Amino acid sequence: MNTSPDLLIVGAGPSGIITAERAASLLGLTSVLIDRRNHIGGNCYDTAFANGQLIHRYGPHYFRTDNDAIVAYLSKFTGWLPARYVVRALYNNELYPLPVNLTTLEKFYRTAHTPESAEALLASEREDIADPRNSEEVVLSRVGRKLYEAFYVGYTLKQWNKHPRELDASVCGRVAVRFNRNDAYVDHKHQVMPRDGYTRMFEKMLDNKNIELRLQTSYREINEAVTPRVATIYTGPIDEYFHYRMGKLPWRSLKFEFRVSPREWVQPCVQINYPWDYDYTRTVEIKHVTQEKRRDSVVSFEYPTDQGEPYYPVPAGENHRLYQNYLALAQEETKNKRVFFLGRLAQYTYLDMDDSMERAMALIPAIRNLL
Ligand SMILES: Cc1cc2nc3c(=O)[nH]c(=O)nc-3n(C[C@H](O)[C@H](O)[C@H](O)COP(=O)(O)OP(=O)(O)OC[C@H]3O[C@@H](n4cnc5c(N)ncnc54)[C@H](O)[C@@H]3O)c2cc1C
C-alpha cells in the first residue's frame, strides 16, 4: 500500500468514490481509498442474488435528480435505463397511489372528483397550522387528519419507533399532493437507473491508476500507517471518528429480508408501503426498475430497527445539538489536520445520492486550494 498518497479517503461509497475520481482526473492526485466492507458503493451497492438477479443490497436506490451536470458526469461511466418509480400504500386491503393524487383521493373518499373539486375537498380537510413545528403538524396542514391517520401515523411509528409529533417537520416535510393522475413517486427531471447497476458504474470510476482501493480495511487499522500528503477525506460516522467522546449519535437501521418468488411478477409496482399491516414497512420488487427479463423475482422486505448499520439519522432536537458539538470538533480538525468530513455519516444528515455526489464535487476546489 502507498503509505504517502496525496489523499487518504475513508469510505468507498458515492462520496468517497467521487472524491477519488475527481481528485485523480481533475487534479492528478493519488488516493488510497479504504472501506471496511468487502465491497465498494456504500449503501448504493447492488449485486447478484443467489438466483443471479441484480438486487439492491441496502434498500432500493432510485436515482432521481434535477442536476444535468451530475447526469452528464455519471454518463461517462454508465448508460441509463429510463425508470418509473411507482409506489402504492396498502390500507384496508386496497392499494392507493403515493404521493396522494386524484386517484388516491377518489378511492379514499369514495367519490369522483375533478381537480378543482378535489382541491376544494382537501382545503376543507387541511388543518390550519401556519408554522408546523413537527411531522404531525406538517401532514395535518397538508392533507388533514383522515389521510394522516390512514397513511402517515402508522408508517412513521414503524419506521422511526417515534410518534410524528416527536420528529422534526423535515421528516414528513416533503408530503406532495397532486390534483392529477400522475403516479410517479417523484417529480425530478431525470429518473434513471445505471444500465448495468451502481456497482459496475462505480467500478468504472475507480479504474484509474491514481486510485488504490483497499477493502475490508477500517480507518482505525491504517490511520497510523498512512500519512496523506494533502488531506484526509473521512466519510464514516462523525461520532466514531471522535471516539464517541460526547456520546453516540442515534441512527435508525433496517433489516432486509430477500425472498425469491417463482412468479415473474409479485406486486404491481416497485414499492408497496404498509402503514398498518405487518412488521415490515415496505416491500420492493426491484425488477420493476432494473428491467431484468426473468421468470422469477426477488422481493425485499424492510424491518426497521435500532440495531445494525446506521441508515437514517434521527431528526429530533437533542440529536441536532449533539451533532453541532461534533461539527465544532470537526471544523477544528479540518483547520488543524486537513481532515474533511463528507457524506451522510460524517455530516449526520440524510442525503440522496445526487446530493452526496454534489457535495463530493464541491469539495474539490477546497482540496485544490491546499496544493
Ligand atoms: C435504505 C436506504 C435507501 C436509500 N434510497 C435512496 C434512493 O432511493 N435514492 C437516493 O438518491 N438515495 C437513496 N439513499 C441514500 C444513499 O444511500 C446515500 O445518498 C449515499 O449512499 C451516500 O453516500 P456516502 O458515500 O456518503 O455514504 P455510504 O453510501 O453510507 O458510504 C459510506 C461508506 O463508508 C464506509 N465506512 C464508514 N466508516 C468507515 C471506517 N471507519 N473505515 C472504513 N470505511 C468506513 C462504509 O462501510 C460505507 O461503505 C438511500 C439510503 C438508505 C439508507
The ligand as an ORCA input file, in Angstrom:
! r2SCAN-3c Opt
* xyz 0 1
  C     -32.319      2.357      2.905
  C     -31.808      3.492      2.062
  C     -32.425      3.772      0.854
  C     -31.963      4.835      0.068
  N     -32.595      5.080     -1.108
  C     -32.160      6.112     -1.883
  C     -32.817      6.419     -3.111
  O     -33.789      5.767     -3.485
  N     -32.337      7.446     -3.859
  C     -31.267      8.201     -3.458
  O     -30.872      9.136     -4.182
  N     -30.618      7.927     -2.293
  C     -31.033      6.904     -1.504
  N     -30.389      6.627     -0.321
  C     -29.248      7.473      0.066
  C     -27.894      6.956     -0.443
  O     -27.674      5.676      0.060
  C     -26.813      7.938      0.020
  O     -27.015      9.207     -0.583
  C     -25.398      7.512     -0.316
  O     -25.156      6.180     -0.033
  C     -24.429      8.392      0.462
  O     -23.112      8.065      0.115
  P     -21.946      8.136      1.166
  O     -20.717      7.756      0.450
  O     -21.968      9.457      1.863
  O     -22.329      7.071      2.302
  P     -22.400      5.487      2.242
  O     -23.020      5.016      0.986
  O     -23.009      5.055      3.512
  O     -20.877      5.013      2.219
  C     -20.043      5.171      3.327
  C     -19.014      4.061      3.308
  O     -18.026      4.341      4.305
  C     -17.639      3.123      4.894
  N     -17.059      3.437      6.220
  C     -17.675      4.079      7.238
  N     -16.831      4.219      8.276
  C     -15.659      3.660      7.908
  C     -14.419      3.488      8.563
  N     -14.189      3.945      9.809
  N     -13.416      2.841      7.899
  C     -13.630      2.392      6.634
  N     -14.791      2.521      5.973
  C     -15.808      3.151      6.590
  C     -18.915      2.330      4.965
  O     -18.625      0.932      5.069
  C     -19.605      2.705      3.661
  O     -19.318      1.782      2.627
  C     -30.850      5.608      0.493
  C     -30.248      5.323      1.716
  C     -30.714      4.275      2.508
  C     -30.060      4.010      3.832
*
